[in-house]
Amino acid sequence: MTDSHSNEMPEIVASPCVSICALDGDDVCVGCFRTGGEISYWGRMDSAQQREVLRRCHLRINGELAACLMGEQA
């Protein structure tokens, strides 16, 4: 019996960056809708955290409030 996890590659979550990098007054990028903290830590997040950031970006795009994930990680 083999360990199915030993040959698995880590899941890659594509960055939502669209190269329109400007933070608004709420510290949210007007291009990708991530907060400054989420942008800074993106490369150090695991795939579950990255997917959660993307979920929050969709909320922000729709005008809903979504707290920065990094504030919850402290």
N, C-alpha and C positions, 0 to 999 in steps of 0.2 A: 504494500500500500504506500502511495506517495503522498507527500504533503502538498496539497493543491495550492497552498499559499506561497510556497517557495519560488515558483516560477511566474507568479503574477507580477505584472508591471504596475507601478502606482498609477492610479487614475489621474489623467491630466484634465484639468478644468481650464478652458480657454479664458484668458483675461478679457473682460468686457471693454477694455480700452479702445477708443476710436480716434485717438490722437487729437482730441480737442480738450486739452488739459487746462482747466481753469476752475478754481473753487469759488463757489458763490458765498454769500454772507453766512450761510448755514454750514460751511465747510463741506459742501457736496459738489463733486465735479459736475459741470454742466454737460460734459460729454458722456461719461459712463455711469453717473449717478452713485458712485462710491464716495465715501467720506475720505478725507485726507488720511485718517488712520488706517482705513481699509486698504487704500492704495499703497501706503507705506509697508504694510505687513503682508500683502498679497502673496509674495513669494515664499513666505515662511508659514503660511496657513496650510493645513491639510485639506484634502479635497472636500470634506464635509463642511469645513468652515468656509471655503470658497463658494460652495453651492449655497450656503446660508447668506453670504454677502450678495450673491446674484438674486436670491429671493427678495432681499431687502431693496436691491436696486429696482426691481420691478415694482415694488410698492411705491418707491419714491417717484418713479416715472409716472405713475398713476396719481400722483399728488398726495399720497398717504404718508404719514409720519412713520419713519423706521429708524430707530436708534442705531448708532454706529456699533458694529459688532465688537470692535476693540474696547469699547467702554465696559463691555460685559466680561471681558477676558481678564480684567485686572484682579 
